[in-house]
Amino acid sequence: QVQLVESGGGLVQPGGSLRLSCATSGSDFNINAMAWYRQAPGKERELVAAIAGGRTIIYADSVKGRFTISRDNAKDTLYLQMNSLKPEDTAVYYCNAGRRTNYYTPIYWGQGTQVTVSS
């Protein structure tokens, strides 16, 4: 079992920045990648960014050049640095631990953290 706890969400003005953190604990041999997802009101949950073996494997087109996913293995923590935030980035952001083969399969979820971009 893997436990994930997100933090760092909040209210920010358009053009601002936030850094989300996801503290991880536990283990599962099926896990070889991690990701951030988000879900806006009335929309489906979408993959924002994923990382495996220290290398970013995917970014959603809508966040390329603005968001950066990273991982500190010594601290067992996943990060999402979000810059140049837009109102359309408003969503609940979820940390995920999963498995990457030819595609990313989500397995474990955090509880989510709210990000609101508004003036």
C-alpha positions as CSV (number, residue, x, y, z in Angstrom):
1,Q,0.0,0.0,0.0
2,V,1.1,3.6,-0.8
3,Q,-0.2,6.6,1.0
4,L,-0.2,10.1,-0.6
5,V,-0.8,13.4,1.1
6,E,-1.0,16.6,-0.9
7,S,-0.4,20.1,0.3
8,G,0.3,23.6,-1.1
9,G,-3.0,24.5,-2.7
10,G,-4.7,27.8,-2.2
11,L,-6.0,31.0,-3.8
12,V,-3.7,32.8,-6.2
13,Q,-4.1,35.7,-8.6
14,P,-3.8,35.1,-12.4
15,G,-0.1,35.1,-13.3
16,G,1.0,33.9,-9.9
17,S,2.7,30.7,-8.8
18,L,2.1,27.9,-6.4
19,R,4.1,24.7,-5.6
20,L,2.2,21.6,-4.7
21,S,3.8,18.9,-2.6
22,C,2.9,15.2,-2.2
23,A,4.4,13.3,0.6
24,T,4.6,9.6,-0.1
25,S,4.9,6.6,2.3
26,G,4.5,2.8,2.0
27,S,5.5,0.7,-1.0
28,D,4.1,-1.4,-3.8
29,F,6.3,-3.2,-6.3
30,N,3.8,-2.3,-9.0
31,I,4.6,1.4,-8.7
32,N,7.3,2.8,-11.1
33,A,5.9,6.3,-11.8
34,M,4.0,9.2,-10.3
35,A,1.8,11.9,-11.6
36,W,-0.4,14.9,-10.9
37,Y,-4.0,14.9,-12.1
38,R,-6.6,17.7,-11.8
39,Q,-10.4,17.9,-11.9
40,A,-12.3,21.1,-12.5
41,P,-16.0,21.5,-11.6
42,G,-18.2,19.7,-14.1
43,K,-15.2,18.2,-16.0
44,E,-13.4,14.8,-16.0
45,R,-10.2,14.3,-14.2
46,E,-7.2,14.9,-16.4
47,L,-3.6,14.0,-16.4
48,V,-1.4,17.1,-15.8
49,A,2.1,15.6,-15.7
50,A,3.9,12.3,-15.0
51,I,7.4,11.3,-14.1
52,A,9.2,8.0,-14.0
53,G,12.8,7.2,-13.2
54,G,13.5,10.9,-12.6
55,R,12.5,11.8,-16.1
56,T,9.3,13.6,-17.1
57,I,7.3,11.4,-19.3
58,I,4.3,13.6,-20.1
59,Y,2.8,17.1,-19.7
60,A,-0.7,18.1,-20.8
61,D,-0.5,20.5,-23.7
62,S,-2.4,23.1,-21.6
63,V,0.4,23.3,-19.0
64,K,3.6,22.9,-21.1
65,G,6.1,25.6,-20.4
66,R,4.3,26.7,-17.2
67,F,4.2,23.6,-14.9
68,T,7.2,21.5,-13.8
69,I,6.9,18.1,-12.2
70,S,9.8,16.9,-10.0
71,R,10.6,14.3,-7.3
72,D,12.9,14.4,-4.3
73,N,13.6,10.7,-3.6
74,A,15.5,11.5,-0.4
75,K,12.3,13.2,1.0
76,D,9.9,10.8,-0.7
77,T,8.1,13.9,-2.0
78,L,6.6,14.7,-5.4
79,Y,6.2,18.4,-6.5
80,L,4.3,20.4,-9.0
81,Q,5.7,23.9,-9.6
82,M,2.9,25.9,-11.3
83,N,3.8,29.3,-12.8
84,S,1.9,31.8,-14.9
85,L,-1.3,30.4,-13.5
86,K,-4.6,31.0,-15.3
87,P,-8.2,30.9,-14.1
88,E,-8.7,27.8,-16.2
89,D,-6.1,26.1,-14.0
90,T,-8.6,26.2,-11.1
91,A,-9.3,22.6,-10.0
92,V,-8.7,20.0,-7.3
93,Y,-5.2,18.6,-7.9
94,Y,-4.5,15.0,-7.1
95,C,-1.3,13.2,-6.5
96,N,-1.1,9.7,-8.0
97,A,1.3,6.7,-7.8
98,G,1.0,4.4,-10.7
99,R,2.6,2.2,-13.3
100,R,4.1,3.1,-16.6
101,T,4.3,0.7,-19.4
102,N,3.2,1.9,-22.9
103,Y,0.9,4.3,-21.1
104,Y,0.4,5.5,-17.5
105,T,-2.0,3.6,-15.3
106,P,-3.0,5.4,-12.0
107,I,-3.2,3.1,-9.0
108,Y,-3.1,5.1,-5.7
109,W,-4.7,8.5,-5.1
110,G,-4.2,11.3,-2.6
111,Q,-7.1,13.2,-1.1
112,G,-6.6,16.3,-3.4
113,T,-5.8,19.9,-2.8
114,Q,-7.8,22.9,-4.1
115,V,-6.2,25.4,-6.4
116,T,-8.2,28.5,-7.2
117,V,-6.9,31.1,-9.6
118,S,-8.9,34.3,-9.4
119,S,-8.5,38.0,-9.0
